[in-house]
Amino acid sequence: MAQLTIKELSEKVLEELQRLNYSYNSICSFRAAFKRIQAFAEEKGELYFTEDLGSQYLLERYNCSVDYYSETYPKNAKAAIRQIRLLGDYQLHGVIIRRIVKKKGYVKPSQFEKVLTDYEIECENNQYSKRGMRTRLQRLFFFIDYLNMRKIMDVNDITPTVISDYVKTIFHHHEKSMSSILTTLRVFLRFLYTKGLTTTDLSLSVPKYTRYWYPSVPSTWNPDDVKRMLDTIDRGNPTRKRDYATLLLVTKLGIRVGDIKGLKLSNLDWHGNKIHFTQQKTGIDVSFPVLDDVGWAIIDYLKNGRPISNSPYLFLRTCAPYDAFGKDANLYNIITKYTRKAGISIPAGNRHGLHSLRHTLASTMLAKGTPLPVISELLGHVNSKSTSVYLRTNMEELKQCAVDPDEVFHYEK
């Protein structure tokens, strides 16, 4: 693309926004913003848009000096950064890089429909979990949308340059997300080559993310607060009976939210006093003991709380239609409601969703001397590496491992 003046570049971007059916008000807002950027460029004696000019504009007009590829956008400059990025992205790629939004019922571009369908079949044959497939395909669809906007009509038209250009658009993501996106892209391109759909192994053109990622310390609860929250639940109505049984499954057995939503009546083995199911995340068959308090809570819910329904699922909504929870329901409101009622204060920055109760269970077991492999098996981790992060939550044990410098110096003498 020949270099365009800022005015010409702005007009091209506005035309593209119209083609993408942006609202009239949004286009008017962008037009006004582009005029302000043009005026700023004229003050600086600049005719063409550059990344340095954009950064200078943000600094002088909004006191914004962040690297918007790697840092969080400040609220006062969020719109201005978006306006600068539209100009920069269009100058670099010739397309508008859309902000990432989850799409319901994704419509595959016609030129890539067959290859995407074949790839989905390949993922299913490799026995990827439904959850894993959903996130993998979601990441891939952003790349496919980028190819479509670049008017690439065949997978053989993908070049290392196109891949490099796309990678530049994901720099602002979190490092873990960026690593996942690159892995997804690499696996898809390798699939194209091994199936003979491309003549070149383009997976070799995907850069490797070499920066190590260290998981954050899991947020955990004070065990006394967990007990206080459970004691707060007055099991006098169907909703609270269901909520109490749900929370016990997390706090006592560490079952994931997705697996709790997917539990069916057929998963309950009352004769063997077990709960059997296949984990959604790992695809592994697991079995949990039905502890006394957990078992009685489920029985109370089944006898006195569960709506009359033909649904095979254990836990149902308490409002019509009486069906299972939706696939995207995280049940966050369940824990929030009782946390507030119990007057429990959550430290700033700590997560306090249902998953944090799994963290608490693991940390409590670790503090009691339970071996990591046992905790891994209970939590459904594939190996102990995922569980070892909980070692960082047991500060008292870690303190005992600390070396006293005076002892070291004394030994050296």
NORBELSUL-V627049 format. One line per field, one symbol per residue. ss: DSSP state (H for helix, E for strand, C for the rest). phi: phi as a letter, one per 30 degrees, with the letter a starting at -180 (. if undefined). A space follows every 50 residues. Layout:
# NORBELSUL-V627049
ss=???
phi=???
This chain:
# NORBELSUL-V627049
ss=CCCCEHHHHHHHHHHHHHHCCCCHHHHHHHHHHHHHHHHHHHHCCCCECC HHHHHHHHHHHHCCCCCCCCCCCCHHHHHHHHHHHHHHHHHHHCCCCCCC CCCCCCCCCHHHHHHHHHHHHHHHHCCCCHHHHHHHHHHHHHHHHHHHHC CCCCHHHCCHHHHHHHHHCCCCCCHHHHHHHHHHHHHHHHHHHHCCCCCC CHHHHCCCCCCCCCCCCCCCCCHHHHHHHHHHCCCCCHHHHHHHHHHHHH HHHCCCHHHHHHCEHHHEECCCCEEEEECCCCCCEEEEECCHHHHHHHHH HHHHCCCCCCCCECCECCCCCCCECCCCCCCHHHHHHHHHHCCCCCCCCC CCCHHHHHHHHHHHHHHCCCCHHHHHHHHCCCCHHHHHHHHHHCHHHHHH HCCCHHHHHHHHC
phi=.ddcdeddddddddddddddiddeddddddddddddddddddddicccdb ddddddddddcbhccddddbcdddddcedddddddeddddddcibddddd bdcdiecdeedcddddddddddddddiddddddddddddddddddddddd idcaddddbedddddddddcddddeddddddddeddddddeedddidbdb dddddddcccddccdddddbcdeddddddddddddcbedddddddddddd dcciddeddddddcedddcdddhbccacdddcicdbbcdddeddddddde dddbbdddadddddcbdccdddbddddcdchdddddedddddidcceejd dbddddddedddddddddiddeeddedddiddbddddddddddcdddddd ddcdedddddddd
